[in-house]
């Protein structure tokens, strides 16, 4: 059987013969497309030169962020004004700091000296009066609060129930700090870890062991200040990632007490620095199997907390955890 030769492979997508040079056809140019954006009378409405978002921001929440991000997309420059009124439950300086951290490229003001404004962005139709006063256009953004269903009033009434709507920089304002203290071997670390799992939050660990490990397991006198500074830095960092409560597996007073116990003194600033704690859990010492000297030392250390207000925890590990959970939930009803 004789087969006919195949057509040139070029017709099947393998390239054209080198001598193939078709005569170019005359292709008419495409008609211009009328783009509304390029029309001068419409282009001016695409983005305003300078916009304004004004509010009390009590506190700043995700709904405010949605509005501000919406406004930033609609104007070249955005002014954020933080209003101040008698009875505000959050200091204006704190609200200004939040917004300046969140929006460093915007102009955040604490006055009504807005300058020239072409558009006022808001979710409230009542801001029409402000827009009229400034000779600007009111641009509404999600007035029904469907995109981000939250309000400042809801957050103020139940901040812990609406925790996910709070930016990280705002969360320390509503965070409760709980320190867990006690003598050596009383179970501070174990209790902190259990409570952190129970309340789905985080903790600030004790740094003494890791610092001492750099010196053969011995905590030198000069390392007391480092211990205190690491504790402070970790607390400041963890305040933004904790959920509702932050657990401290030591505190500055503990650092001072250990310095006085080991070396007869501690850096004065550790005791003098005023530090706020919302609750203190004080663990009674565990004395089983200890020598007379160890028992005496731990009892003496525990007595250092005699004048400190807090919840005394005793019993086995399970009992101490139950007492701690009950105490915290009795203080703060929204704690799950």
Secondary structure per residue as TSV (DSSP state, phi and psi in degrees):
chain	resnum	aa	ss	phi	psi
A	1	X	-	360.0	131.3
A	2	X	-	-100.8	130.2
A	3	X	-	-99.5	141.2
A	4	X	-	-72.2	145.9
A	5	X	-	-62.6	144.4
A	6	X	-	-69.4	155.0
A	7	X	-	-65.1	160.1
A	8	X	-	-53.3	138.3
A	9	X	G	-61.1	-19.7
A	10	X	G	-57.5	-32.8
A	11	X	G	-73.8	-10.0
A	12	X	G	-109.4	22.1
A	13	X	T	90.0	16.3
A	14	X	T	-103.2	16.9
A	15	X	-	101.1	153.9
A	16	X	-	-89.6	151.0
A	17	X	-	-58.2	148.9
A	18	X	T	-63.8	-24.1
A	19	X	T	-96.1	9.6
A	20	X	-	-86.3	117.7
A	21	X	-	-141.1	81.4
A	22	X	-	-66.0	156.1
A	23	X	-	-74.9	123.1
A	24	X	-	-61.0	136.8
A	25	X	-	-88.4	156.0
A	26	X	-	-87.9	111.5
A	27	X	-	-103.1	121.0
A	28	X	-	-68.3	142.8
A	29	X	-	-65.0	149.6
A	30	X	-	-70.1	143.5
A	31	X	-	-67.7	145.6
A	32	X	-	-63.0	141.4
A	33	X	-	-93.6	129.8
A	34	X	-	-78.7	110.7
A	35	X	-	-98.9	115.2
A	36	X	G	-57.7	-30.3
A	37	X	G	-64.3	-28.8
A	38	X	G	-83.2	-8.3
A	39	X	S	-76.1	127.6
A	40	X	H	-54.9	-41.3
A	41	X	H	-72.8	-15.2
A	42	X	H	-102.3	-29.9
A	43	X	H	-62.5	-32.4
A	44	X	T	-65.5	-20.5
A	45	X	T	-94.5	-3.6
A	46	X	T	-68.7	-49.8
A	47	X	S	-137.9	134.5
A	48	X	E	-84.4	155.0
A	49	X	E	-69.8	-43.8
A	50	X	E	-143.4	123.7
A	51	X	E	-117.1	169.2
A	52	X	E	-137.7	134.7
A	53	X	E	-121.8	119.6
A	54	X	E	-122.5	139.5
A	55	X	E	-176.2	178.4
A	56	X	-	-91.7	-26.9
A	57	X	-	54.6	59.4
A	58	X	S	-112.2	77.3
A	59	X	S	-97.9	-176.2
A	60	X	-	-67.9	132.3
A	61	X	-	-138.9	-179.3
A	62	X	H	-63.1	-30.0
A	63	X	H	-63.9	-41.7
A	64	X	H	-62.3	-41.4
A	65	X	H	-63.3	-39.8
A	66	X	H	-60.8	-44.9
A	67	X	H	-63.3	-44.2
A	68	X	H	-66.5	-42.8
A	69	X	H	-65.3	-37.4
A	70	X	H	-60.6	-46.1
A	71	X	H	-65.8	-38.3
A	72	X	H	-62.5	-31.3
A	73	X	H	-76.9	-14.4
A	74	X	H	-107.8	-3.4
A	75	X	E	-143.7	157.4
A	76	X	E	-76.7	-33.4
A	77	X	E	-135.6	136.2
A	78	X	E	-122.2	132.8
A	79	X	E	-104.9	131.2
A	80	X	E	-113.8	118.9
A	81	X	E	-109.2	127.5
A	82	X	E	-103.0	110.2
A	83	X	-	-80.7	149.9
A	84	X	-	-124.3	132.8
A	85	X	-	-137.3	157.6
A	86	X	T	-62.6	137.0
A	87	X	T	91.5	0.5
A	88	X	-	-59.4	131.0
A	89	X	S	-82.9	-9.4
A	90	X	S	-127.6	131.6
A	91	X	-	-59.6	139.5
A	92	X	H	-60.4	-34.9
A	93	X	H	-62.9	-35.9
A	94	X	H	-69.3	-40.0
A	95	X	H	-66.3	-39.6
A	96	X	H	-61.5	-41.8
A	97	X	H	-63.8	-41.0
A	98	X	H	-58.6	-50.7
A	99	X	H	-70.0	-34.6
A	100	X	H	-68.3	-31.9
A	101	X	H	-72.1	-42.3
A	102	X	H	-72.0	-33.4
A	103	X	-	-133.0	71.3
A	104	X	T	-65.2	-20.5
A	105	X	T	-91.3	-3.4
A	106	X	S	-97.1	159.8
A	107	X	E	-92.8	109.8
A	108	X	E	-102.1	120.8
A	109	X	E	-118.2	151.5
A	110	X	S	-110.5	12.8
A	111	X	S	-126.0	179.9
A	112	X	S	-103.0	17.8
A	113	X	-	-86.5	77.8
A	114	X	-	-81.3	-24.8
A	115	X	-	80.9	-161.6
A	116	X	S	-73.9	125.9
A	117	X	-	-128.2	131.1
A	118	X	S	-101.1	-23.2
A	119	X	E	-146.7	136.2
A	120	X	E	-108.9	123.3
A	121	X	E	-102.9	132.0
A	122	X	E	-161.4	161.4
A	123	X	S	-101.1	2.3
A	124	X	-	-112.4	118.3
A	125	X	G	-58.6	-23.2
A	126	X	G	-64.0	-15.7
A	127	X	G	-76.7	4.6
A	128	X	H	-60.6	-36.3
A	129	X	H	-62.7	-40.4
A	130	X	H	-65.9	-42.8
A	131	X	H	-61.6	-42.7
A	132	X	H	-62.5	-41.5
A	133	X	H	-63.4	-33.5
A	134	X	H	-90.3	-3.1
A	135	X	T	66.2	34.8
A	136	X	-	-117.6	170.8
A	137	X	E	-95.2	135.1
A	138	X	E	-85.6	124.3
A	139	X	E	-115.1	111.6
A	140	X	E	-84.1	142.1
A	141	X	-	-130.8	110.2
A	142	X	-	50.9	57.9
A	143	X	T	-63.5	-23.2
A	144	X	T	-82.4	-3.6
A	145	X	-	56.7	44.2
A	146	X	-	-87.0	-37.4
A	147	X	S	-67.2	-45.9
A	148	X	S	-132.0	93.0
A	149	X	-	-78.9	76.9
A	150	X	-	-150.9	154.6
A	151	X	-	-139.6	161.3
A	152	X	H	-61.5	-36.7
A	153	X	H	-62.5	-42.6
A	154	X	H	-61.5	-42.0
A	155	X	H	-66.0	-43.8
A	156	X	H	-62.8	-38.2
A	157	X	H	-72.2	-38.4
A	158	X	-	-144.5	72.5
A	159	X	T	-60.9	-35.5
A	160	X	T	-71.3	-30.5
A	161	X	T	-72.1	-21.9
A	162	X	T	-115.8	31.9
A	163	X	G	-57.6	-37.8
A	164	X	G	-66.3	-17.1
A	165	X	G	-88.0	-0.7
A	166	X	S	-98.2	129.4
A	167	X	-	-63.0	157.3
A	168	X	H	-58.5	-37.5
A	169	X	H	-69.3	-19.5
A	170	X	H	-89.4	-27.3
A	171	X	H	-58.2	-38.5
A	172	X	H	-57.3	-24.5
A	173	X	H	-63.5	-33.5
A	174	X	H	-105.5	-1.5
A	175	X	-	-73.1	142.5
A	176	X	E	-106.3	129.8
A	177	X	E	-103.0	123.6
A	178	X	E	-118.9	119.4
A	179	X	E	-98.2	142.3
A	180	X	E	-116.2	117.5
A	181	X	E	-131.4	165.1
A	182	X	E	158.7	177.5
A	183	X	S	-71.8	167.0
A	184	X	T	-57.3	135.1
A	185	X	T	79.4	8.8
A	186	X	S	-85.0	-4.6
A	187	X	-	95.4	25.5
A	188	X	H	-60.4	-49.5
A	189	X	H	-64.4	-43.3
A	190	X	H	-60.8	-45.1
A	191	X	H	-65.6	-42.2
A	192	X	H	-59.8	-44.6
A	193	X	H	-64.5	-41.2
A	194	X	H	-66.7	-43.0
A	195	X	H	-66.8	-36.3
A	196	X	H	-62.3	-42.0
A	197	X	H	-67.7	-40.4
A	198	X	H	-63.0	-40.9
A	199	X	T	-103.8	9.6
A	200	X	T	51.9	50.7
A	201	X	-	-131.4	-162.9
A	202	X	E	-129.0	174.7
A	203	X	E	-137.8	160.7
A	204	X	E	-101.0	115.3
A	205	X	-	-74.2	168.8
A	206	X	-	-85.6	135.1
A	207	X	-	-101.7	0.4
A	208	X	H	-61.2	-45.3
A	209	X	H	-65.6	-42.9
A	210	X	H	-67.1	-34.9
A	211	X	H	-70.4	-43.3
A	212	X	H	-65.3	-30.4
A	213	X	H	-61.0	-26.7
A	214	X	T	-73.1	-10.6
A	215	X	T	-127.3	38.9
A	216	X	T	70.4	23.4
A	217	X	T	89.1	2.8
A	218	X	-	-110.7	131.5
A	219	X	-	-87.3	111.3
A	220	X	-	-77.9	157.5
A	221	X	G	-58.9	-40.1
A	222	X	G	-69.7	-11.0
A	223	X	G	-91.3	-3.5
A	224	X	H	-62.0	-43.6
A	225	X	H	-64.8	-36.7
A	226	X	H	-64.7	-41.3
A	227	X	H	-58.0	-47.9
A	228	X	H	-64.7	-41.8
A	229	X	H	-68.4	-38.6
A	230	X	H	-64.1	-39.3
A	231	X	H	-61.9	-46.2
A	232	X	H	-63.7	-43.6
A	233	X	H	-65.0	-42.2
A	234	X	H	-66.2	-39.1
A	235	X	H	-61.6	-45.4
A	236	X	H	-61.5	-40.2
A	237	X	H	-71.1	-41.9
A	238	X	H	-73.1	-19.0
A	239	X	T	-59.9	-24.0
A	240	X	T	-89.5	-18.6
A	241	X	T	-109.4	-11.1
A	242	X	-	-71.3	156.7
A	243	X	-	-111.6	106.3
A	244	X	S	72.7	-51.1
A	245	X	E	-128.9	151.7
A	246	X	E	-122.0	126.5
A	247	X	E	-97.5	134.1
A	248	X	E	-113.3	119.4
A	249	X	S	-87.5	44.6
A	250	X	S	156.3	-177.2
A	251	X	-	-159.2	177.8
A	252	X	H	-66.7	-33.5
A	253	X	H	-63.8	-37.9
A	254	X	H	-61.3	-40.8
A	255	X	H	-61.4	-44.5
A	256	X	H	-64.1	-41.6
A	257	X	H	-63.9	-40.0
A	258	X	H	-66.9	-38.2
A	259	X	H	-62.6	-42.0
A	260	X	H	-69.5	-33.6
A	261	X	H	-71.3	-41.5
A	262	X	H	-84.7	-37.9
A	263	X	H	-127.2	2.0
A	264	X	S	81.8	-4.2
A	265	X	-	-163.0	167.4
A	266	X	-	-145.0	158.5
A	267	X	-	-51.2	126.9
A	268	X	H	-56.5	-34.7
A	269	X	H	-64.4	-23.1
A	270	X	H	-65.8	-42.5
A	271	X	H	-77.4	-32.5
A	272	X	H	-78.3	-24.2
A	273	X	S	-69.8	126.1
A	274	X	-	-78.7	122.3
A	275	X	-	-128.6	134.1
A	276	X	-	-94.6	135.4
A	277	X	-	-130.8	136.5
A	278	X	S	-83.2	-25.3
A	279	X	E	-156.9	150.8
A	280	X	E	-126.6	124.8
A	281	X	E	-104.0	116.8
A	282	X	E	-110.0	116.3
A	283	X	E	-90.0	128.5
A	284	X	-	-67.7	148.6
A	285	X	-	-68.3	150.0
A	286	X	-	-98.3	118.3
A	287	X	-	-112.3	-0.9
A	288	X	T	-62.0	130.6
A	289	X	T	77.1	10.7
A	290	X	-	-95.0	157.0
A	291	X	-	-74.9	169.4
A	292	X	H	-59.1	-43.4
A	293	X	H	-67.0	-42.7
A	294	X	H	-63.6	-40.1
A	295	X	H	-61.7	-46.0
A	296	X	H	-61.5	-44.7
A	297	X	H	-62.5	-43.0
A	298	X	H	-71.7	-34.8
A	299	X	H	-67.2	-40.7
A	300	X	H	-63.7	-41.6
A	301	X	H	-64.5	-39.6
A	302	X	H	-64.1	-35.4
A	303	X	H	-67.6	-18.3
A	304	X	T	-62.7	-21.0
A	305	X	T	-95.8	8.1
A	306	X	T	-59.6	-35.0
A	307	X	T	-93.8	7.3
A	308	X	S	-98.7	128.0
A	309	X	-	-69.9	135.4
A	310	X	S	174.4	-175.7
A	311	X	E	-103.3	121.3
A	312	X	E	-84.3	128.5
A	313	X	E	-113.0	137.0
A	314	X	-	-146.0	173.2
A	315	X	S	96.0	-166.1
A	316	X	S	-77.1	-178.8
A	317	X	H	-61.3	-42.1
A	318	X	H	-65.0	-40.7
A	319	X	H	-65.4	-40.5
A	320	X	H	-65.9	-39.0
A	321	X	H	-66.0	-43.0
A	322	X	H	-60.8	-43.1
A	323	X	H	-63.4	-41.5
A	324	X	H	-65.6	-46.5
A	325	X	H	-61.5	-44.5
A	326	X	H	-62.1	-41.1
A	327	X	H	-64.9	-43.5
A	328	X	H	-69.2	-41.8
A	329	X	H	-68.9	-29.1
A	330	X	H	-71.3	-30.4
A	331	X	H	-74.0	-43.3
A	332	X	-	-127.9	101.8
A	333	X	T	-65.4	-25.7
A	334	X	T	-82.3	-1.3
A	335	X	-	-74.6	119.5
A	336	X	-	-68.8	360.0
